[in-house]
Amino acid sequence: MEKYKLYIDGKFVDAETGETRPTINPATEEPIAMVPVATKGDTQRAIAAARKAFDARTWSGMDVRERAKILMKIVDRLRERQEELAQIEAADAGATIRKTSMMDIPIGIEHFKALIELGERAPTYEPLPWIDMPAVSWNFVHREPIGVCAGIIPWNFPFMMAVWKIAPAMIMGNCVVLKPATDTPLTALEIAKTAAECGLPPGVLNVVIGYGSVVGEELCTNPMVDKVALTGSTETGKRVMRLASDTVKKVTLELGGKSPTIICDDADLSVAVDGALFGTFFHSGQVCESGTRCFVPASIYDTFMERLLERTTHIKLGDTADYETTMGPVISASQLKRVLGYIDIGRKEAKLLCGGKRPAHLKKGFFVEPTIFEQVSNSSTIAQEEIFGPVLSVIKYTDLNDAIKMANDSMYGLGGAVFSRDIPKAIDIAKKIRTGTVWINDYHLLNALAPFGGYKQSGVGRELGPQGILEYTQIKHIHVDLALDRSKKFWYDYILND
């Protein structure tokens, strides 16, 4: 069993107490590696290393093209290790190998590359119009790195989330302290190994594994940290905002969701049915923007539901290392208990059509069958609260405006989808849904060149795209007065009487 270490100031080190814990394969319930448990002191050392590196300007003062060269070496090396990383991610996160090898790792690497390229092109100089009042002056906006950026990431997409936090921060000249989820830290540490091999200067990237109540709270409260970026639950996001407020840190939050999928009566059912299933059951429903509320028109309801239930039988649960497996377990025993608890609530609120229990043929692993409820009220618990498991609520509607109103009747606003053959109509619906991303005739596909984030209690700020890159910059206005003679600076005379 491999033993991992923290990555602080360019070195792999044990936690100061020597404490370790196993990381568990959710599909087998067997330990796969031992990882350190960082203390507050370990976290402070990582922050100090990042602060020292940033203030020394060895990275922040480097030309962006030179930073990009080093980061592209990391990308190339990660691409060489793609198969190995896919296997690690599958075992650590309970993801199927077909998902990690076809999506998580290769797309994560492509996002890394795209974010570096966006950072190279990011406008650090933005000219402003010349003014002549009270005198001619040249004004411009200068963008510069924020400083020390803390990234706190969840357990559902460990590799991808690490990329989203470190790539934009580092290309813009910041130094990073990354806190992976305690359940899934391995690929983040593998990124650190690769960075060390590729000559990333010490202190630019630090990876600290530990509990949120220790490591996370120190990152949020330490005055040497300038920004905190979190992907996690809405409750955790609220906690991070409160903690960061004492030192007035910049905060970006990508939080929970209860996203709507609106099926129109003219939808291509072969696309819409499979799209609704993909929107919900991809990675066992453990995706923040999952389409867990499906609105279906009464005019095609029976046909849609018949196809939906039949297609659900093609989802295969099993060994995540088997390429034939299409859905894995949820992440942990506690998450299994949470999901089954919501299903029990759903039995009282709605009609269970399929699933609702652990699969009988799998004696180990935190598996839950694909679960579908109908006769669901949009105000019910299972339609309003984020379950983060393979549970779909189907809601019948007769009027499209009512469907849009119900779609927006949520504290969340992260994702959503519209299925229709009429693209202009679908775009019009998409504009009316109060959510950060809307797919039309698709789901889950994220574009590294487009911003991602939420409305309402689904978050603050954006990741990806030029907007996400600029979240890692500080804005400075520079005013150059061109009235060089003292005699022309009459405004000085407001306080000086010669």
C-alpha positions as CSV (number, residue, x, y, z in Angstrom):
1,M,0.0,0.0,0.0
2,E,1.5,3.3,-1.1
3,K,2.1,6.0,1.5
4,Y,1.7,9.6,0.5
5,K,3.0,12.8,2.1
6,L,2.1,16.4,2.2
7,Y,3.7,18.7,-0.4
8,I,5.0,21.9,1.2
9,D,7.6,24.3,-0.1
10,G,8.7,22.0,-2.8
11,K,9.2,19.0,-0.5
12,F,7.2,15.9,0.4
13,V,6.9,15.8,4.2
14,D,5.0,13.9,6.9
15,A,2.4,15.6,9.0
16,E,4.0,17.1,12.1
17,T,2.3,14.6,14.3
18,G,3.0,11.6,12.0
19,E,-0.7,10.8,11.9
20,T,-2.0,9.0,8.9
21,R,-5.3,7.5,7.7
22,P,-6.3,5.2,4.9
23,T,-8.2,6.3,1.9
24,I,-10.9,3.8,0.9
25,N,-12.1,2.5,-2.4
26,P,-15.9,3.1,-2.2
27,A,-16.5,0.1,-4.5
28,T,-14.7,-2.4,-2.4
29,E,-14.6,-0.7,1.0
30,E,-10.9,-1.7,1.0
31,P,-8.0,0.7,1.8
32,I,-5.9,1.7,-1.2
33,A,-3.3,4.1,0.3
34,M,-2.2,5.8,3.5
35,V,-2.3,9.6,3.6
36,P,-1.1,12.1,6.2
37,V,-3.5,14.1,8.4
38,A,-2.3,17.7,8.5
39,T,-2.5,19.9,11.5
40,K,-2.9,23.6,11.9
41,G,0.8,23.9,12.1
42,D,1.3,22.0,8.8
43,T,-1.2,24.3,7.2
44,Q,0.5,27.4,8.5
45,R,3.9,26.1,7.1
46,A,2.3,25.6,3.7
47,I,0.8,29.1,3.8
48,A,4.1,30.6,4.9
49,A,5.9,28.8,2.0
50,A,3.3,30.2,-0.5
51,R,3.6,33.7,1.0
52,K,7.4,33.6,0.9
53,A,7.4,32.4,-2.7
54,F,4.9,35.1,-3.8
55,D,6.6,38.0,-2.0
56,A,10.0,36.9,-3.4
57,R,8.4,37.4,-6.9
58,T,10.2,34.3,-8.2
59,W,6.9,33.3,-9.7
60,S,4.7,36.4,-9.7
61,G,7.4,38.5,-11.2
62,M,8.1,35.9,-14.0
63,D,6.9,36.7,-17.5
64,V,3.6,35.0,-18.1
65,R,5.1,33.2,-21.1
66,E,7.8,31.6,-18.9
67,R,5.1,30.6,-16.3
68,A,3.2,29.0,-19.2
69,K,6.2,27.0,-20.4
70,I,6.6,25.4,-16.9
71,L,2.9,24.7,-16.6
72,M,2.8,23.2,-20.1
73,K,5.5,20.8,-19.0
74,I,3.2,19.7,-16.2
75,V,0.4,19.2,-18.8
76,D,2.6,17.1,-21.1
77,R,3.7,14.9,-18.2
78,L,0.2,14.5,-16.9
79,R,-0.8,13.4,-20.4
80,E,1.9,10.8,-20.4
81,R,0.6,9.5,-17.1
82,Q,-3.1,9.5,-18.2
83,E,-3.8,5.8,-17.9
84,E,-2.2,5.6,-14.4
85,L,-4.1,8.7,-13.2
86,A,-7.4,7.2,-14.5
87,Q,-6.8,4.1,-12.4
88,I,-5.9,6.0,-9.3
89,E,-9.0,8.3,-9.7
90,A,-11.3,5.3,-10.2
91,A,-10.1,3.6,-7.1
92,D,-10.0,6.7,-4.9
93,A,-13.3,8.4,-6.0
94,G,-15.4,5.3,-6.8
95,A,-15.7,6.5,-10.4
96,T,-15.9,3.9,-13.2
97,I,-12.8,3.4,-15.2
98,R,-14.6,4.2,-18.4
99,K,-15.5,7.6,-17.0
100,T,-12.1,8.4,-15.6
101,S,-10.2,7.2,-18.7
102,M,-12.6,8.8,-21.2
103,M,-13.7,12.0,-19.4
104,D,-12.2,12.9,-16.0
105,I,-8.5,12.7,-16.7
106,P,-8.3,13.6,-20.4
107,I,-10.8,16.4,-20.1
108,G,-9.1,17.6,-16.9
109,I,-5.8,17.7,-18.7
110,E,-7.4,19.6,-21.6
111,H,-8.9,22.1,-19.2
112,F,-5.4,22.6,-17.6
113,K,-4.0,23.4,-21.1
114,A,-6.9,25.7,-22.0
115,L,-6.7,27.6,-18.7
116,I,-3.0,28.2,-19.3
117,E,-3.6,29.5,-22.8
118,L,-6.4,31.8,-21.5
119,G,-4.1,33.1,-18.8
120,E,-1.4,33.9,-21.4
121,R,-3.9,36.0,-23.3
122,A,-5.6,37.6,-20.2
123,P,-5.5,41.4,-20.5
124,T,-3.2,42.7,-17.7
125,Y,-3.3,46.2,-19.3
126,E,-6.7,47.7,-20.0
127,P,-6.5,51.3,-21.4
128,L,-9.1,53.8,-20.3
129,P,-10.3,56.9,-22.3
130,W,-8.0,59.9,-22.1
131,I,-9.5,62.7,-20.0
132,D,-8.6,66.5,-19.9
133,M,-10.4,67.5,-16.7
134,P,-8.9,69.0,-14.6
135,A,-5.9,68.3,-16.9
136,V,-4.9,65.8,-19.5
137,S,-4.0,62.5,-18.0
138,W,-3.3,58.9,-19.1
139,N,-5.3,56.3,-17.2
140,F,-5.2,52.5,-17.4
141,V,-6.2,49.4,-15.4
142,H,-3.4,47.0,-14.4
143,R,-4.2,43.5,-13.4
144,E,-1.8,41.7,-11.1
145,P,-1.9,38.4,-9.1
146,I,-3.8,38.5,-5.9
147,G,-1.2,36.7,-3.8
148,V,-1.7,33.5,-1.8
149,C,-4.8,31.6,-3.0
150,A,-6.3,28.7,-1.1
151,G,-8.2,26.1,-3.0
152,I,-10.7,23.8,-1.2
153,I,-12.0,21.0,-3.4
154,P,-14.7,18.3,-3.0
155,W,-14.5,14.5,-3.5
156,N,-16.6,14.0,-6.5
157,F,-14.1,15.1,-9.3
158,P,-10.8,15.2,-7.4
159,F,-8.5,15.6,-10.5
160,M,-10.7,18.0,-12.4
161,M,-11.4,20.2,-9.3
162,A,-7.7,20.4,-8.5
163,V,-7.0,21.6,-12.0
164,W,-9.7,24.2,-11.8
165,K,-8.2,25.7,-8.7
166,I,-4.5,25.5,-9.4
167,A,-4.2,26.2,-13.2
168,P,-5.9,29.7,-13.3
169,A,-4.3,30.8,-10.0
170,M,-0.7,29.8,-11.0
171,I,-0.8,31.0,-14.6
172,M,-1.8,34.5,-13.3
173,G,1.2,34.5,-10.9
174,N,-0.4,33.5,-7.6
175,C,0.9,30.9,-5.2
176,V,-1.5,28.1,-4.1
177,V,-2.3,26.0,-1.0
178,L,-4.6,23.3,-2.1
179,K,-6.8,21.3,0.3
180,P,-8.2,18.1,-1.4
181,A,-11.1,16.3,0.2
182,T,-10.0,13.9,2.9
183,D,-11.8,11.0,1.1
184,T,-10.1,11.6,-2.3
185,P,-6.7,13.2,-2.0
186,L,-4.6,11.0,-4.3
187,T,-4.7,12.6,-7.7
188,A,-4.1,16.1,-6.2
189,L,-0.9,14.7,-4.7
190,E,0.0,13.1,-8.1
191,I,-0.3,16.5,-9.6
192,A,2.1,17.8,-7.0
193,K,4.5,15.0,-7.8
194,T,4.4,15.9,-11.5
195,A,4.8,19.6,-10.7
196,A,7.9,18.8,-8.7
197,E,9.4,16.8,-11.5
198,C,8.7,19.6,-14.0
199,G,10.6,22.3,-12.1
200,L,7.8,24.3,-10.5
201,P,9.6,26.6,-8.0
202,P,9.2,25.7,-4.3
203,G,6.2,27.3,-2.6
204,V,4.2,28.0,-5.7
205,L,2.0,24.9,-5.1
206,N,1.4,23.3,-1.8
207,V,-1.0,20.4,-1.1
208,V,-2.2,19.8,2.5
209,I,-4.5,16.9,3.3
210,G,-6.6,17.2,6.5
211,Y,-9.9,17.9,8.0
212,G,-12.0,20.9,7.1
213,S,-12.3,21.9,10.7
214,V,-8.5,22.2,10.9
215,V,-7.0,22.8,7.5
216,G,-10.0,24.5,5.9
217,E,-10.6,26.8,8.8
218,E,-6.9,27.9,8.9
219,L,-6.9,28.6,5.2
220,C,-10.1,30.8,5.6
221,T,-8.8,32.7,8.6
222,N,-5.1,33.1,8.2
223,P,-4.3,36.7,7.3
224,M,-1.5,35.6,4.9
225,V,-4.1,34.0,2.6
226,D,-5.5,36.5,0.1
227,K,-8.2,34.5,-1.6
228,V,-10.2,31.3,-0.9
229,A,-11.9,29.4,-3.7
230,L,-14.2,26.6,-2.6
231,T,-16.2,24.0,-4.5
232,G,-18.5,22.3,-2.0
233,S,-21.9,22.3,-0.4
234,T,-23.9,25.5,0.1
235,E,-23.6,25.0,3.9
236,T,-19.8,24.8,3.6
237,G,-19.8,27.9,1.4
238,K,-21.7,29.9,4.0
239,R,-19.2,28.8,6.6
240,V,-16.3,29.8,4.4
241,M,-17.8,33.2,3.8
242,R,-18.2,33.8,7.5
243,L,-14.7,32.7,8.3
244,A,-13.1,34.7,5.5
245,S,-14.9,37.8,6.4
246,D,-12.7,38.5,9.5
247,T,-9.8,39.2,7.2
248,V,-11.9,40.4,4.2
249,K,-10.5,37.9,1.8
250,K,-11.7,37.6,-1.7
251,V,-14.0,34.5,-2.0
252,T,-15.3,32.5,-4.9
253,L,-17.8,29.8,-4.3
254,E,-19.1,27.0,-6.5
255,L,-21.8,25.4,-4.4
256,G,-24.8,23.1,-4.5
257,G,-27.6,22.6,-7.0
258,K,-31.0,21.1,-7.7
259,S,-31.0,21.6,-11.4
260,P,-34.0,21.4,-13.6
261,T,-34.3,19.5,-16.9
262,I,-37.3,20.7,-19.0
263,I,-38.5,18.3,-21.6
264,C,-40.6,20.0,-24.3
265,D,-43.4,18.2,-26.2
266,D,-41.4,18.4,-29.4
267,A,-38.2,16.8,-28.0
268,D,-36.5,14.0,-29.7
269,L,-37.2,11.3,-27.1
270,S,-34.1,9.2,-28.0
271,V,-32.0,12.2,-27.0
272,A,-34.2,13.5,-24.2
273,V,-34.6,10.3,-22.3
274,D,-30.9,9.4,-22.4
275,G,-30.0,13.0,-21.7
276,A,-32.3,13.0,-18.6
277,L,-30.7,9.8,-17.4
278,F,-27.2,11.1,-18.1
279,G,-28.0,14.4,-16.4
280,T,-29.0,12.5,-13.2
281,F,-27.1,9.3,-12.9
282,F,-23.7,10.3,-14.3
283,H,-21.2,9.6,-11.4
284,S,-24.1,8.2,-9.3
285,G,-25.7,11.6,-9.2
286,Q,-22.7,13.1,-7.3
287,V,-22.4,16.2,-9.5
288,C,-23.3,19.6,-8.2
289,E,-25.2,20.6,-11.3
290,S,-27.0,17.3,-11.8
291,G,-30.5,17.5,-13.4
292,T,-32.3,15.9,-10.5
293,R,-35.7,17.5,-11.3
294,C,-37.1,16.5,-14.6
295,F,-40.2,18.4,-15.9
296,V,-42.2,16.4,-18.4
297,P,-45.2,17.6,-20.4
298,A,-48.5,15.7,-19.8
299,S,-48.9,15.3,-23.6
300,I,-45.9,12.9,-23.9
301,Y,-45.6,11.8,-20.3
302,D,-46.6,8.2,-20.6
303,T,-44.4,7.6,-23.6
304,F,-41.5,9.4,-22.0
305,M,-41.8,7.5,-18.7
306,E,-42.0,4.1,-20.4
307,R,-38.8,4.8,-22.3
308,L,-37.1,6.3,-19.3
309,L,-37.7,3.2,-17.1
310,E,-36.6,0.8,-19.9
311,R,-33.4,2.8,-20.6
312,T,-32.7,2.8,-16.8
313,T,-32.3,-1.0,-17.0
314,H,-29.2,-0.4,-19.2
315,I,-27.3,1.2,-16.4
316,K,-24.9,-1.4,-15.0
317,L,-23.6,-1.2,-11.4
318,G,-20.5,-3.2,-10.5
319,D,-16.7,-3.2,-10.3
320,T,-15.5,0.3,-11.1
321,A,-12.3,-1.2,-12.6
322,D,-14.5,-3.1,-15.2
323,Y,-15.0,-1.1,-18.4
324,E,-18.5,-2.6,-18.7
325,T,-19.6,-1.0,-15.5
326,T,-21.5,2.3,-16.1
327,M,-22.3,3.5,-12.6
328,G,-20.3,3.2,-9.5
329,P,-21.0,3.7,-5.8
330,V,-21.5,6.8,-3.8
331,I,-18.3,8.0,-2.0
332,S,-18.7,6.7,1.6
333,A,-20.8,5.0,4.1
334,S,-22.0,8.3,5.5
335,Q,-23.1,9.4,2.0
336,L,-24.8,6.1,1.5
337,K,-26.8,6.6,4.7
338,R,-27.7,10.2,3.6
339,V,-29.0,9.1,0.2
340,L,-31.0,6.2,1.5
341,G,-32.5,8.5,4.1
342,Y,-33.7,10.9,1.4
343,I,-35.1,7.9,-0.5
344,D,-37.1,7.0,2.6
345,I,-38.5,10.5,2.7
346,G,-39.3,10.2,-1.0
347,R,-41.4,7.1,-0.4
348,K,-43.7,9.2,1.8
349,E,-43.8,12.2,-0.5
350,A,-44.1,10.5,-4.0
351,K,-44.4,7.3,-5.9
352,L,-41.2,5.2,-6.2
353,L,-40.9,3.7,-9.7
354,C,-37.6,1.9,-9.6
355,G,-34.5,1.5,-7.4
356,G,-34.6,2.8,-3.9
357,K,-32.2,0.4,-2.3
358,R,-28.7,-1.2,-2.3
359,P,-28.3,-3.7,-5.2
360,A,-28.6,-7.3,-3.9
361,H,-25.9,-8.7,-6.1
362,L,-23.2,-6.3,-4.7
363,K,-22.2,-7.4,-1.2
364,K,-19.5,-4.7,-0.8
365,G,-19.4,-1.1,-1.8
366,F,-21.5,1.9,-1.1
367,F,-23.9,1.3,-4.1
368,V,-27.4,2.6,-4.6
369,E,-29.6,1.6,-7.4
370,P,-30.7,4.2,-9.9
371,T,-33.9,5.6,-8.2
372,I,-36.8,7.4,-9.9
373,F,-39.8,9.0,-8.3
374,E,-42.9,10.3,-10.0
375,Q,-46.0,12.2,-8.7
376,V,-43.5,14.6,-7.1
377,S,-44.5,18.0,-5.8
378,N,-41.9,20.7,-6.6
379,S,-42.2,21.9,-3.0
380,S,-41.4,18.4,-1.6
381,T,-38.1,17.6,0.2
382,I,-36.8,15.4,-2.5
383,A,-37.4,18.1,-5.1
384,Q,-35.9,21.0,-3.1
385,E,-32.9,19.6,-1.2
386,E,-29.7,18.4,-2.7
387,I,-29.4,14.7,-2.3
388,F,-26.1,14.2,-4.1
389,G,-27.0,10.6,-5.1
390,P,-28.7,8.7,-7.9
391,V,-32.2,10.0,-7.3
392,L,-34.4,11.5,-10.0
393,S,-37.7,13.4,-9.3
394,V,-40.1,13.5,-12.3
395,I,-42.6,16.3,-12.3
396,K,-45.5,16.4,-14.8
397,Y,-46.6,19.8,-16.2
398,T,-49.3,21.0,-18.6
399,D,-48.1,24.6,-19.3
400,L,-44.5,25.4,-20.2
401,N,-44.6,28.7,-18.3
402,D,-45.5,26.7,-15.2
403,A,-42.5,24.4,-15.8
404,I,-40.2,27.4,-16.0
405,K,-41.7,28.9,-12.9
406,M,-41.2,25.6,-11.0
407,A,-37.7,25.3,-12.4
408,N,-36.9,28.7,-10.9
409,D,-38.6,27.8,-7.6
410,S,-35.4,26.7,-5.8
411,M,-32.7,28.2,-3.6
412,Y,-30.2,27.0,-6.1
413,G,-29.3,28.1,-9.6
414,L,-26.3,26.2,-10.9
415,G,-27.3,24.1,-14.0
416,G,-30.2,23.1,-16.1
417,A,-31.2,21.7,-19.5
418,V,-33.9,22.1,-22.2
419,F,-34.7,19.4,-24.7
420,S,-36.5,20.5,-27.8
421,R,-36.2,20.3,-31.6
422,D,-37.0,24.0,-31.8
423,I,-33.7,25.6,-31.0
424,P,-34.9,29.2,-30.8
425,K,-37.6,28.2,-28.4
426,A,-35.1,26.2,-26.3
427,I,-32.8,29.2,-26.2
428,D,-35.7,31.4,-25.1
429,I,-36.5,29.0,-22.3
430,A,-32.8,28.8,-21.3
431,K,-32.8,32.6,-20.9
432,K,-35.7,32.4,-18.5
433,I,-34.1,29.8,-16.2
434,R,-32.2,31.5,-13.4
435,T,-29.1,29.4,-13.5
436,G,-25.5,29.7,-14.4
437,T,-25.3,27.1,-17.2
438,V,-28.1,25.7,-19.4
439,W,-27.5,22.9,-21.8
440,I,-29.8,22.5,-24.8
441,N,-30.3,18.8,-25.9
442,D,-27.4,17.8,-23.7
443,Y,-26.1,17.8,-20.2
444,H,-22.9,18.0,-18.1
445,L,-20.5,18.9,-20.9
446,L,-18.3,21.8,-19.6
447,N,-16.4,24.1,-21.9
448,A,-13.1,25.4,-20.4
449,L,-13.6,28.6,-22.4
450,A,-17.0,29.3,-20.9
451,P,-17.7,30.6,-17.4
452,F,-19.1,28.1,-14.9
453,G,-20.9,29.1,-11.6
454,G,-24.2,29.7,-10.0
455,Y,-27.0,32.1,-9.3
456,K,-28.6,32.4,-5.8
457,Q,-27.2,30.0,-3.2
458,S,-25.3,28.1,-5.8
459,G,-22.3,30.3,-5.6
460,V,-20.4,33.6,-6.0
461,G,-18.1,34.3,-8.9
462,R,-17.1,32.1,-11.8
463,E,-14.6,29.4,-12.8
464,L,-13.3,28.6,-16.3
465,G,-13.3,31.0,-19.2
466,P,-11.8,34.5,-19.2
467,Q,-14.1,35.4,-16.3
468,G,-12.7,32.6,-14.2
469,I,-9.1,33.5,-15.0
470,L,-9.7,37.1,-14.0
471,E,-11.1,36.0,-10.6
472,Y,-7.4,35.4,-9.8
473,T,-6.3,38.9,-10.4
474,Q,-6.3,42.1,-8.5
475,I,-7.3,45.3,-10.2
476,K,-5.2,48.5,-10.0
477,H,-6.0,51.8,-11.5
478,I,-2.9,53.8,-12.5
479,H,-3.3,57.5,-13.2
480,V,-0.4,59.3,-15.0
481,D,-0.9,63.1,-14.9
482,L,0.5,64.8,-18.0
483,A,0.3,68.3,-16.7
484,L,4.0,68.2,-15.7
485,D,4.6,71.8,-14.7
486,R,3.7,72.8,-11.2
487,S,2.1,76.0,-12.5
488,K,-0.5,73.9,-14.4
489,K,-1.5,71.9,-11.3
490,F,-3.9,74.5,-10.0
491,W,-5.7,71.9,-7.8
492,Y,-2.7,71.9,-5.5
493,D,-3.7,75.4,-4.7
494,Y,-6.8,74.2,-3.0
495,I,-4.8,73.7,0.1
496,L,-1.7,75.8,-0.5
497,N,-1.8,79.6,-0.4
498,D,1.4,81.2,-1.7
